[in-house]
């Protein structure tokens, strides 16, 4: 599973990553530990997708989209602290 997810993420194929997670969800059924793990993986992929879109918005100088994506990321309680700090500093630098 990890290699499939990494391959999808490397291609910015987040729909493919979601499909991999869904396929494994079907396989594990109601196993609580496996379901919890897949939930964490899905959250990580969601953050990765938003970060990829944020980087694209910055690269294309689309400040409105970058700001919107940064705000979406900052509202997530599961956002890693280092990424939260980075986005907050970027927001302060933009003002």
SVG drawing of the C-alpha trace seen along z (x, -y; Angstrom):
<svg xmlns="http://www.w3.org/2000/svg" viewBox="-17 -44 26 52">
<polyline fill="none" stroke="black" stroke-width="0.4" points="0.0,0.0 2.7,-2.5 4.4,-2.1 1.1,-2.6 0.3,-5.7 3.8,-7.1 3.6,-6.6 0.3,-8.4 1.6,-11.3 4.7,-11.6 2.5,-12.1 0.2,-14.5 -2.5,-11.9 -4.6,-12.4 -7.7,-10.8 -5.6,-7.7 -4.4,-7.8 -8.0,-8.0 -8.8,-5.0 -5.9,-3.0 -7.2,-3.9 -10.7,-2.9 -9.5,0.4 -7.7,1.2 -10.7,0.1 -12.7,2.8 -10.1,5.4 -9.8,4.6 -13.5,4.5 -14.3,3.5 -10.8,4.0 -10.6,0.9 -6.8,0.6 -6.6,0.9 -9.5,-1.6 -7.8,-4.0 -4.6,-3.7 -6.3,-4.3 -8.1,-7.4 -4.7,-8.8 -3.3,-8.0 -6.3,-9.7 -5.8,-12.8 -2.2,-12.9 -3.1,-12.7 -5.7,-15.4 -3.0,-17.7 -0.6,-16.7 -3.1,-17.6 -3.8,-21.0 -0.1,-21.7 0.5,-20.7 -2.3,-23.1 -0.8,-25.8 2.6,-25.4 1.1,-25.6 -0.8,-28.8 2.4,-30.3 4.4,-29.2 1.7,-30.8 1.5,-33.9 -2.1,-33.3 -2.1,-35.0 -5.9,-34.7 -5.8,-31.0 -2.7,-30.6 -4.2,-32.6 -7.4,-30.6 -5.5,-27.3 -3.3,-28.5 -6.5,-29.3 -7.9,-25.9 -4.7,-24.2 -4.5,-26.4 -8.1,-25.4 -7.0,-21.7 -6.3,-20.5 -4.1,-17.7 -1.8,-20.1 1.8,-19.4 3.3,-22.2 6.2,-23.0 3.8,-23.4 1.5,-25.5 4.4,-27.8 5.5,-28.1 2.1,-29.1 1.6,-31.6 5.0,-33.2 4.1,-33.3 0.8,-35.0 2.5,-37.6 5.1,-38.3 2.3,-38.9 0.8,-41.7"/>
</svg>
